[in-house]
Amino acid sequence: MPLSDEVAGAGTVRAERGRCVGAGQCVLAAPAVFDQSDEDGLVVVLIGEPEAHQADAVRGAVWACPSGALTYG
């Protein structure tokens, strides 16, 4: 059990669009949380504060991002 009132795995997603290269790995890893813009192909965060059950997928997306444009925590 967590030692605080925070839900384990909960956090905030941030994307640096200026750093994104449009590889789409985030969308493959967590399609409910990430998308790509139709205009420029860059990352779009659909859910800024994903639910705890989405945490593993979001962490996978952060890990898979080739440009390091994503953070979660």
Stockholm file with secondary structure:
# STOCKHOLM 1.0

chainA/1-73         MPLSDEVAGAGTVRAERGRCVGAGQCVLAAPAVFDQSDEDGLVVVLIGEPEAHQADAVRGAVWACPSGALTYG
#=GR chainA/1-73 SS CCSSSSCTTCCCEEECTTTCCCCCHHHHHCTTTEEECTTTCCEEESCSSCCGGGHHHHHHHHHHCTTCCEEEC
#=GC SS_cons        CCSSSSCTTCCCEEECTTTCCCCCHHHHHCTTTEEECTTTCCEEESCSSCCGGGHHHHHHHHHHCTTCCEEEC
//
